[in-house]
């Protein structure tokens, strides 16, 4: 019971800190990418949209790879395994 209270306390502190930090503006682009995106939106070009689509593409790839590995792993270990005993198949799972 004591460990559950400690875990919930740590979780509450983590949630409070993460919401307090999220109000600040994050600038994670390099200087050239920032200038390209700002100039594209000011001049009416669509280069900024392509840059954003590229970022989303790069963001999605690790999740798709992990999902593919998960599906393959699930299919491999969920296959029904049978053993023949006295010429009668027995399903193990």
C-alpha positions in Angstrom: 0.0 0.0 0.0 2.9 2.3 0.8 4.5 1.7 -2.5 1.3 2.5 -4.4 1.0 5.8 -2.5 4.6 6.6 -3.4 4.0 5.7 -7.1 0.9 7.9 -7.2 2.7 10.8 -5.6 5.6 10.5 -8.1 3.1 10.3 -10.9 1.2 13.4 -9.7 4.5 15.4 -9.4 5.4 14.3 -13.0 2.1 15.4 -14.4 2.3 18.7 -12.6 5.8 19.3 -13.9 5.0 18.3 -17.4 2.0 20.6 -17.6 4.0 23.5 -16.1 6.8 23.0 -18.6 4.5 22.7 -21.6 3.5 26.4 -21.5 6.9 27.5 -22.7 7.5 27.7 -26.5 9.8 24.9 -27.8 12.1 25.8 -30.6 13.6 22.6 -31.9 14.4 23.5 -35.5 17.8 24.4 -36.8 18.3 28.0 -37.9 18.1 27.3 -41.6 14.9 25.3 -41.2 13.3 28.0 -39.2 14.3 30.7 -41.7 13.0 28.6 -44.6 9.6 28.0 -42.9 9.2 31.7 -41.9 10.1 33.0 -45.3 7.9 30.6 -47.1 4.8 31.5 -45.0 5.5 35.2 -45.4 5.9 35.1 -49.2 3.0 32.8 -49.8 5.1 29.8 -50.9 4.2 26.2 -50.0 7.8 25.2 -49.0 6.7 25.3 -45.3 4.0 22.7 -46.0 6.5 20.4 -47.6 8.9 20.8 -44.6 6.1 20.0 -42.2 5.1 16.9 -44.2 8.7 15.8 -44.1 8.8 16.2 -40.4 5.6 14.2 -40.0 6.9 11.5 -42.3 10.1 11.1 -40.3 8.1 11.1 -37.1 5.8 8.2 -38.3 8.5 5.9 -39.5 9.8 4.6 -36.1 6.2 3.9 -35.0 5.4 2.0 -38.2 8.6 -0.1 -37.9 7.8 -0.9 -34.3 4.2 -1.9 -35.2 5.5 -4.2 -38.0 7.9 -5.9 -35.6 5.1 -6.3 -33.1 2.7 -7.8 -35.6 5.4 -10.3 -36.9 6.3 -11.2 -33.3 2.6 -11.7 -32.4 1.9 -13.9 -35.4 5.0 -16.0 -34.8 4.2 -16.8 -31.2 0.5 -17.1 -31.5 0.7 -19.9 -34.2 -0.9 -23.1 -32.9 1.6 -25.7 -32.0 0.7 -29.3 -32.2 2.3 -32.5 -31.0 1.4 -35.9 -32.1 0.9 -38.5 -29.3 -0.2 -41.9 -30.4 -1.0 -40.5 -33.9 -3.4 -38.0 -32.4 -2.5 -34.3 -32.6 -2.6 -32.3 -29.4 -2.9 -28.5 -29.5 -0.5 -26.9 -27.0 -2.0 -23.4 -26.9 
